[in-house]
Amino acid sequence: MAKLNKTYIDKLLGKPQIKQLELADGNNLYLVITKAGKAKFKYRIRTQTKASWIAIGDYPDITLNEARKKTFEYRAMISQGINPNTTKLETKIKHITISDLANQYFKKRLPLVRTKEDSSKQFIRAVNNDIIAIIGNLKLIDVTDETIYDKLIIPKIENGSPSVARRIRNNLKLLFDFAIENRLIQQNPAIKIKTSHIYRDKPRSRHLSINEIKIFLDIMYQAQIKTQHKIALHLSLLLLTRKTELIHATWDHVDFIQQTFTIKYSKMNTQLVIPLPIQALKLFTILKKLSQESNYIFHGRSGIKKPISTTTLNWVLRPFNKAMFNNKDDYFTIHDLRRTGATILSERGYPSDYIEAALNHSKGGIKQIYQRSKFIEQRKEMLQKWADILDSLITPELLPYDKTFII
């Protein structure tokens, strides 16, 4: 005869207990009353080797009669050699979507493998935009290598973005490896897609000639794009910084009194103080007026609390490449602007040590803090000369200094 009834359970519900209670109802059904007074049904699975529990649900969401019916279902399954816990997990797995998997990864694994906030945000943004937005609603168990290739890889390759296609494959591999570790799937479908068949990096040596720089700067300053984006491209060429070192910088990186820009966080885990040429100071002054009191020098479209996306300048550069070159092989990237400055300064006779320091290249095993002020006076003279060269290439009436810009 059953030992539990609704009246008795209701008297216990919500009443704090000195210790957790486990009340038997018969047929291996138990009601657990926690110290906080919450009531939960669970079923005890007995085998010849061990005993285990399977949660049925909370009372009163699950009634006593419903819990008893579950008990008979579990007994029937066990009599047929079926483990209810395994079946319950399999049922749950069938309903897990790619979006569910990604959210679990973001919460449980990402903080362990990407400790830098910017890196985590970039990963989450890439997964959401390139994967979740397209196949997020698909069930995890239904995703195959053909699904990945047809829906995610081929469209990016056909759109001229093979490097993004490769990133999608690599990010999916991480997600599916995580799923395997958590026994959600047994095989990783992304492994079947070889990155070498998608995109292979080609060493780039592209840099702009003096004449190409002039054409680029004149087109840029006449283009109907945001002033902030124009100045970002100008500063990328002028200061020789990496893209993220510049566009994700905050105003505390700029010292108008000391006339410096400090790279505090970089790809090489190094720091560097950049002496600012007069032109760079003027450009930062314009940006300050346009920043709308944002902490970021270049704030994004979504508001002043976030910097511009790492892909923004790539998109801005596309029409300039199209206007300047008919041959796709002649295109240049943001990083090529950095190489352009280094190449021309070398051709002008500046020592490689000065240029390497300006590029913030780490040498000799120095990992954490670069010699922040290394060759600072020499770099000051070198960058000022470089700024003057760039000014001489821009059509005078297009020069941005001392002009009033609208946000």
C-alpha positions as CSV (number, residue, x, y, z in Angstrom):
1,M,0.0,0.0,0.0
2,A,1.3,3.5,-0.8
3,K,2.7,5.4,2.0
4,L,2.2,8.9,0.5
5,N,-0.8,10.9,-0.2
6,K,-1.5,14.5,-1.4
7,T,-2.6,15.8,2.0
8,Y,0.6,14.6,3.7
9,I,2.9,16.0,0.9
10,D,1.1,19.4,1.0
11,K,1.8,19.6,4.8
12,L,5.5,19.2,4.2
13,L,5.7,21.4,1.1
14,G,7.4,24.7,1.8
15,K,8.3,23.7,5.4
16,P,12.0,23.9,6.3
17,Q,13.5,20.6,7.5
18,I,16.3,19.9,9.9
19,K,17.7,17.4,7.4
20,Q,16.7,16.2,3.9
21,L,13.9,13.6,4.0
22,E,13.5,10.6,1.6
23,L,10.0,9.2,1.8
24,A,9.2,5.9,0.1
25,D,6.0,5.4,-1.8
26,G,6.6,1.8,-2.9
27,N,7.8,0.3,-6.2
28,N,11.1,2.3,-5.8
29,L,9.4,5.7,-6.0
30,Y,10.6,8.2,-3.4
31,L,9.7,11.8,-2.5
32,V,12.6,13.9,-1.4
33,I,11.9,16.9,0.9
34,T,14.9,19.2,0.9
35,K,16.0,21.3,3.9
36,A,14.4,24.3,2.2
37,G,11.0,22.5,2.0
38,K,11.1,21.7,-1.8
39,A,9.5,18.4,-2.9
40,K,11.0,16.2,-5.7
41,F,10.1,12.8,-7.0
42,K,12.8,10.3,-8.0
43,Y,12.9,6.7,-8.9
44,R,15.6,4.2,-7.7
45,I,17.0,1.9,-10.4
46,R,18.3,-1.4,-9.0
47,T,20.5,-3.7,-10.9
48,Q,22.7,-6.6,-9.9
49,T,25.8,-4.5,-9.7
50,K,24.6,-1.1,-8.6
51,A,21.8,1.3,-7.8
52,S,21.2,4.6,-9.4
53,W,18.6,7.4,-9.4
54,I,16.5,9.0,-12.1
55,A,14.8,12.3,-11.4
56,I,11.1,12.4,-12.2
57,G,10.3,16.0,-11.4
58,D,9.3,18.6,-8.8
59,Y,6.0,18.4,-6.9
60,P,3.4,19.9,-7.5
61,D,4.5,20.3,-11.2
62,I,4.4,16.5,-11.2
63,T,1.5,15.1,-9.3
64,L,1.7,12.0,-7.1
65,N,-0.4,10.0,-9.6
66,E,1.8,11.1,-12.5
67,A,4.9,10.1,-10.6
68,R,3.4,6.6,-9.9
69,K,2.7,6.2,-13.7
70,K,6.3,7.1,-14.4
71,T,7.3,4.4,-12.0
72,F,5.4,1.7,-13.9
73,E,6.9,3.0,-17.2
74,Y,10.4,2.7,-15.7
75,R,9.7,-0.8,-14.3
76,A,8.5,-2.0,-17.7
77,M,11.7,-0.6,-19.4
78,I,14.0,-2.2,-16.9
79,S,12.2,-5.6,-17.3
80,Q,13.1,-5.3,-21.0
81,G,16.8,-4.5,-20.2
82,I,16.4,-0.8,-21.0
83,N,18.1,1.7,-18.7
84,P,15.6,4.7,-18.2
85,N,18.5,7.1,-17.5
86,T,20.1,6.3,-20.8
87,T,16.8,6.6,-22.6
88,K,16.2,10.0,-20.9
89,L,19.6,11.3,-22.0
90,E,19.1,10.1,-25.5
91,T,15.7,11.8,-25.6
92,K,17.3,15.0,-24.4
93,I,20.1,14.8,-26.9
94,K,17.6,14.5,-29.8
95,H,16.3,18.0,-29.0
96,I,19.6,19.8,-28.5
97,T,20.2,22.3,-31.3
98,I,23.4,23.9,-32.5
99,S,22.4,27.1,-30.7
100,D,22.0,25.1,-27.5
101,L,25.4,23.6,-27.9
102,A,27.1,26.9,-28.6
103,N,25.5,28.5,-25.5
104,Q,26.8,25.6,-23.4
105,Y,30.2,26.1,-24.9
106,F,30.2,29.8,-24.2
107,K,29.2,29.2,-20.6
108,K,31.3,26.2,-19.6
109,R,34.4,26.0,-21.9
110,L,35.1,29.4,-23.4
111,P,36.1,31.1,-20.1
112,L,38.8,28.4,-19.7
113,V,40.3,28.6,-23.2
114,R,40.0,32.3,-24.0
115,T,40.9,34.4,-21.0
116,K,41.0,37.7,-22.8
117,E,37.7,39.5,-23.0
118,D,38.2,40.8,-26.5
119,S,39.2,37.3,-27.7
120,S,36.0,35.8,-26.2
121,K,33.8,38.4,-27.7
122,Q,35.3,37.9,-31.1
123,F,34.7,34.2,-30.9
124,I,31.1,34.6,-29.7
125,R,30.4,37.1,-32.5
126,A,31.9,34.9,-35.2
127,V,30.0,31.8,-34.0
128,N,26.7,33.8,-33.8
129,N,27.1,35.5,-37.1
130,D,28.6,32.7,-39.2
131,I,27.0,29.6,-37.6
132,I,24.1,30.2,-35.3
133,A,22.4,32.7,-37.6
134,I,22.3,30.0,-40.4
135,I,22.0,26.6,-38.8
136,G,21.3,27.4,-35.1
137,N,17.9,25.8,-35.2
138,L,19.2,22.5,-36.6
139,K,19.3,19.5,-34.2
140,L,22.9,18.6,-33.3
141,I,22.4,15.0,-34.2
142,D,21.2,16.0,-37.7
143,V,24.2,18.0,-38.7
144,T,26.6,16.2,-41.1
145,D,29.7,17.2,-42.9
146,E,27.5,17.7,-46.0
147,T,25.3,20.1,-44.0
148,I,28.3,22.1,-42.9
149,Y,29.8,22.2,-46.4
150,D,26.6,23.0,-48.3
151,K,25.1,25.6,-45.9
152,L,28.2,27.2,-44.4
153,I,31.4,26.6,-46.3
154,I,30.4,26.8,-50.0
155,P,28.5,30.1,-49.6
156,K,31.5,31.8,-48.1
157,I,33.9,30.4,-50.7
158,E,31.6,31.6,-53.5
159,N,31.3,35.0,-51.8
160,G,35.1,35.4,-51.9
161,S,35.7,34.8,-48.2
162,P,37.6,31.5,-48.0
163,S,39.4,32.5,-44.8
164,V,36.0,33.0,-43.1
165,A,34.9,29.5,-44.4
166,R,38.0,28.0,-42.8
167,R,37.3,29.8,-39.5
168,I,33.7,28.5,-39.5
169,R,35.1,24.9,-39.9
170,N,37.6,25.4,-37.1
171,N,35.0,26.9,-34.8
172,L,32.6,24.1,-35.5
173,K,35.3,21.5,-34.7
174,L,35.7,23.1,-31.3
175,L,32.0,23.0,-30.6
176,F,31.6,19.4,-31.8
177,D,34.7,18.3,-29.8
178,F,32.9,19.8,-26.7
179,A,29.8,17.8,-27.6
180,I,31.7,14.6,-27.8
181,E,33.3,15.2,-24.4
182,N,29.8,15.7,-23.0
183,R,28.5,12.4,-24.7
184,L,26.1,14.3,-26.9
185,I,27.5,12.9,-30.1
186,Q,30.1,10.2,-31.0
187,Q,31.8,11.6,-34.1
188,N,32.9,15.1,-35.1
189,P,31.5,15.9,-38.6
190,A,33.8,18.9,-39.1
191,I,36.8,16.6,-39.1
192,K,35.9,15.3,-42.5
193,I,36.3,18.8,-44.0
194,K,40.0,19.5,-44.5
195,T,41.1,23.1,-44.0
196,S,43.7,22.7,-46.8
197,H,40.8,22.1,-49.2
198,I,39.1,25.3,-48.1
199,Y,41.8,27.9,-47.9
200,R,45.5,27.9,-47.6
201,D,47.3,31.1,-46.4
202,K,49.6,32.6,-49.0
203,P,52.5,34.6,-47.6
204,R,51.8,38.2,-48.6
205,S,54.4,40.7,-49.6
206,R,52.0,43.3,-50.9
207,H,52.7,47.0,-50.2
208,L,51.6,50.1,-51.9
209,S,53.8,52.2,-54.1
210,I,54.1,56.0,-53.5
211,N,51.7,56.6,-56.4
212,E,49.2,54.0,-55.1
213,I,49.3,55.6,-51.7
214,K,48.4,59.0,-53.2
215,I,45.5,57.5,-55.2
216,F,44.3,55.6,-52.2
217,L,44.4,58.6,-49.8
218,D,42.7,61.0,-52.3
219,I,39.9,58.5,-53.0
220,M,39.5,57.8,-49.3
221,Y,39.1,61.5,-48.3
222,Q,36.6,62.1,-51.0
223,A,34.6,58.9,-50.2
224,Q,31.1,59.1,-48.7
225,I,32.1,57.2,-45.5
226,K,32.4,58.0,-41.9
227,T,35.1,60.5,-40.9
228,Q,36.2,58.0,-38.1
229,H,36.8,55.3,-40.7
230,K,38.8,57.6,-42.9
231,I,41.0,58.6,-40.0
232,A,41.3,55.0,-38.8
233,L,42.8,54.1,-42.2
234,H,45.0,57.1,-42.2
235,L,46.3,56.3,-38.7
236,S,46.8,52.6,-39.6
237,L,49.2,53.7,-42.4
238,L,50.8,56.4,-40.4
239,L,51.4,54.7,-37.0
240,L,52.1,51.2,-38.4
241,T,49.9,49.7,-35.7
242,R,48.0,46.4,-36.0
243,K,44.4,46.9,-36.7
244,T,43.0,45.8,-33.4
245,E,45.7,47.7,-31.5
246,L,44.2,50.8,-33.0
247,I,40.4,50.3,-33.4
248,H,39.9,48.7,-30.0
249,A,42.0,51.3,-28.1
250,T,40.4,53.6,-25.5
251,W,41.1,57.2,-24.8
252,D,43.4,56.4,-21.9
253,H,45.8,55.1,-24.5
254,V,46.3,58.7,-25.9
255,D,48.3,61.2,-23.9
256,F,47.8,64.6,-25.6
257,I,50.3,66.3,-23.2
258,Q,53.1,63.8,-23.7
259,Q,52.0,63.4,-27.3
260,T,52.0,59.6,-27.2
261,F,49.8,56.7,-28.1
262,T,50.4,53.6,-25.9
263,I,49.7,50.1,-27.1
264,K,48.8,48.3,-23.9
265,Y,47.5,45.0,-25.2
266,S,48.7,43.5,-28.5
267,K,48.9,40.2,-30.4
268,M,52.4,39.7,-29.1
269,N,51.6,40.4,-25.4
270,T,53.8,43.4,-25.7
271,Q,53.5,47.1,-24.9
272,L,54.8,50.1,-26.8
273,V,54.8,53.9,-26.5
274,I,54.4,55.5,-29.9
275,P,55.6,59.1,-30.2
276,L,52.8,60.9,-32.1
277,P,53.6,63.1,-35.1
278,I,51.9,66.5,-35.3
279,Q,49.4,65.2,-37.9
280,A,48.5,62.2,-35.7
281,L,47.7,64.5,-32.7
282,K,45.4,66.5,-35.0
283,L,43.7,63.4,-36.2
284,F,43.1,62.2,-32.6
285,T,41.8,65.7,-31.7
286,I,39.2,65.3,-34.5
287,L,38.3,61.9,-33.2
288,K,37.9,63.1,-29.7
289,K,35.3,65.6,-30.8
290,L,33.5,62.9,-32.7
291,S,33.6,60.3,-30.0
292,Q,30.4,61.4,-28.2
293,E,32.2,60.9,-24.8
294,S,32.8,57.2,-25.6
295,N,35.7,55.5,-23.8
296,Y,36.6,54.0,-27.2
297,I,38.4,56.0,-29.8
298,F,36.4,54.3,-32.5
299,H,32.9,53.3,-31.2
300,G,30.7,51.0,-33.1
301,R,27.3,51.3,-34.8
302,S,25.5,49.8,-31.8
303,G,26.5,52.6,-29.4
304,I,29.3,54.3,-27.6
305,K,29.9,51.4,-25.2
306,K,31.5,49.1,-27.8
307,P,34.3,49.6,-30.3
308,I,33.9,49.1,-34.1
309,S,33.9,45.5,-35.3
310,T,37.2,44.0,-36.4
311,T,35.8,43.6,-39.9
312,T,34.5,47.1,-40.3
313,L,37.7,48.5,-42.0
314,N,37.9,45.4,-44.2
315,W,34.5,46.3,-45.6
316,V,35.4,50.0,-45.9
317,L,38.5,49.1,-47.9
318,R,36.6,46.9,-50.5
319,P,35.3,49.7,-52.8
320,F,38.7,51.4,-52.8
321,N,40.3,48.2,-54.0
322,K,37.6,47.9,-56.7
323,A,38.1,51.5,-57.8
324,M,41.9,51.2,-57.9
325,F,42.5,47.8,-59.4
326,N,40.9,45.6,-62.1
327,N,43.1,42.6,-61.1
328,K,41.9,40.9,-57.9
329,D,45.5,39.9,-57.2
330,D,46.5,43.5,-56.8
331,Y,44.1,44.1,-53.8
332,F,45.6,45.3,-50.5
333,T,44.5,44.8,-46.9
334,I,44.6,46.8,-43.7
335,H,47.7,44.8,-42.7
336,D,49.3,45.7,-46.1
337,L,49.1,49.4,-45.0
338,R,51.4,48.6,-42.1
339,R,53.8,46.7,-44.4
340,T,53.7,49.6,-46.8
341,G,55.0,52.1,-44.2
342,A,57.7,49.7,-43.0
343,T,58.9,49.0,-46.6
344,I,59.0,52.7,-47.7
345,L,60.8,53.7,-44.4
346,S,63.3,51.0,-45.1
347,E,63.8,52.2,-48.6
348,R,64.4,55.7,-47.2
349,G,67.3,54.3,-45.2
350,Y,65.9,54.0,-41.7
351,P,67.5,51.2,-39.6
352,S,65.6,48.0,-39.3
353,D,65.8,48.2,-35.5
354,Y,63.8,51.5,-35.5
355,I,61.2,50.0,-37.9
356,E,60.9,46.7,-36.0
357,A,60.4,48.7,-32.8
358,A,57.7,50.8,-34.5
359,L,56.0,47.6,-35.7
360,N,56.0,46.4,-32.1
361,H,57.8,43.1,-33.0
362,S,59.0,41.2,-30.0
363,K,62.6,40.0,-30.1
364,G,64.9,37.9,-28.1
365,G,62.3,36.1,-26.1
366,I,60.8,39.2,-24.6
367,K,57.1,38.2,-24.1
368,Q,55.3,40.3,-21.5
369,I,56.5,43.9,-21.6
370,Y,58.4,45.2,-24.6
371,Q,60.9,47.9,-23.9
372,R,58.2,50.5,-24.1
373,S,60.3,53.5,-25.0
374,K,62.9,51.7,-27.1
375,F,64.4,54.0,-29.8
376,I,61.6,56.5,-28.9
377,E,63.5,59.6,-30.1
378,Q,64.6,57.9,-33.3
379,R,61.0,56.7,-33.9
380,K,59.7,60.2,-33.2
381,E,61.8,61.6,-36.0
382,M,61.1,58.7,-38.3
383,L,57.3,58.8,-37.9
384,Q,57.2,62.6,-38.2
385,K,59.0,62.3,-41.5
386,W,56.6,59.6,-42.6
387,A,53.6,61.8,-41.7
388,D,55.1,64.6,-43.8
389,I,55.5,62.3,-46.7
390,L,51.9,61.2,-46.5
391,D,50.7,64.8,-46.3
392,S,52.7,65.6,-49.4
393,L,50.8,62.9,-51.3
394,I,47.3,64.1,-50.4
395,T,45.7,66.7,-52.6
396,P,46.0,69.9,-50.3
397,E,42.3,70.7,-50.3
398,L,41.5,67.2,-49.1
399,L,43.8,67.3,-46.0
400,P,41.5,66.7,-42.9
401,Y,43.3,68.9,-40.4
402,D,41.6,72.0,-39.0
403,K,38.3,71.1,-40.6
404,T,34.9,70.7,-38.9
405,F,33.3,67.3,-39.3
406,I,29.8,66.1,-38.6
407,I,29.4,62.8,-36.8
